[in-house]
Amino acid sequence: MSDYAAHVSEVMKQVPEADAEKVAEAFARYEKDFLIPPEDAMRSVLRRFQSDTGVVTPSNAQSNTTQRQSIPIKKVEQLSELSGEDRNVEIEVEIVTHNPRTTMVRGEEKIVPYGLLEDQPWSEGGSRTRWEFKDWGNHPNIAPGAVVRLEGVSVNEYQGRMSININQSSRIVVLREGERTITEPGEPVDINTIKSPGNATIVGRLLASRKDKIHRKDGSGSIDVVRGRIADDTGAIGFLSWESFDHEIGSLLKIENASINVFRDTPEININSTTRIEIFHDANFASADDLVALSVSKIEDLRDGSRDVEIIVEIQKMIRRDFKGKDGEDKSVWSGDIADPTGRCRCSIWSEPPFNFEEMPVVVRLRGVRVRAWQGIPDITIDDVSQIEVLAAAPWGDGLDLTDNVVEVALTDLASGTSRVGVSTTGHVISIREDSGIISRCKECRRVLRDGVCATHGPQEGNTDVRLRMVLDDGESTISLILNKDATESLINMKQDQIAADIQENGTMSFVQSLRELMLGRQLKASGRTIVDEQGAMLLSDSAELIEIDSALVAAELRNKWGVV
């Protein structure tokens, strides 16, 4: 203890309740294990024993925020000890990854690094827990491989996932230095493989570029940015550049260490100060004209949040709606149904279209439009008439009538794709839900009532309706299937009053069991629209039929396949 007597004495003056031997041991550990001399470790040791004894000195109180003073420190060793309500947490962790990212915070551009950290950094071969973190203070002493003590951090919980927020007021004590190296950019990846947030390097040809402004929410001004689109032979992706960007359209570029943001369902490249762009040379790379042709979207490709989309569609029906804007001026919007050979969706035009909207259908090429989803269905938003080009004929020819066109799609493709309208699929019935049969819907919003109560509008008498709920499987994926009244009555050859009478006489379970005996294990083809989100895929069907199988033919095909005589 004599080697640290002066330092221990200083700690004891400010924290009289502390154990002098433990204070000396703390200084010894910092010097022996972490090579931190006692004069540099003084602040950390002092804070530790102030925390242990509940002592807050005047100088320490001045350095903390009011919120931190009012919330007790929670010291833990494992992340599993924390909950989503915890604030002012102290824990030792190892930084696994650290990724700087430029983002907008309250209308201003800031660097907010993110990454992964693990608890129990000193354990050998033990089971560690790994969480994500965000560093809102952009602390300079956080690096991959470093072991740090986080003081004054908070826990964030979103959709059941826990993460750590390192706040601006948090303190980072480095217990073991990490390596702050410049991350070498990886090999370029195909654009169509970019799906989730992170960092990526791509090689692509610049198809579009335009200057734009992002206005700060506080009204203090705006930020000049550049938006555009870049493509390779696998697909195209939009980008947002926070830096100067003056490359010519058609240039072949290598973009290294670009951050990937996902807006709604759509990935986008963000070009910031850590991104490097250079002219790339490849004589075999596709030309701009070829890539423009390849990058023309289809309705089946549309995702919520897509920007700068080019697409050719047939506008089948359109109505005009007049309304008062926020400024009190009279405004109009034209809404309609559109289609192409891959499906159907909606569109909204915010300036008078360059065609007679009462004479449909009309085929148009749309450029630079954006996509918003409503109830899971893509809605193409056309902001200006200059984005519309009326075509003399459809590129898919006159032989295809899109009026009631239904596109056959494999069940697996529906389950892994985007929400779509006007599709059909086939699978085996593997489940029939017990809540199939007669239901009651709210008169206001048509939601199913639970014990006579609507979640939004309270107790209701409701309107009686019919539905079936099933699960279809194609051997690779499953999809939830809901049949409406017409589809249900047609499929089981029973009207609503017959279904109600059967249930009243024999009970719901008897009715459901009869459906299971009829359909489980059999192939079924259903048509309608899909909703695909984080909870899975659902097909809302207005038509369904069981597929009859020729057993003798199937047996013959199997014998031929396996060579059985």
Disulfide bonds with the S-S distance in Angstrom:
none
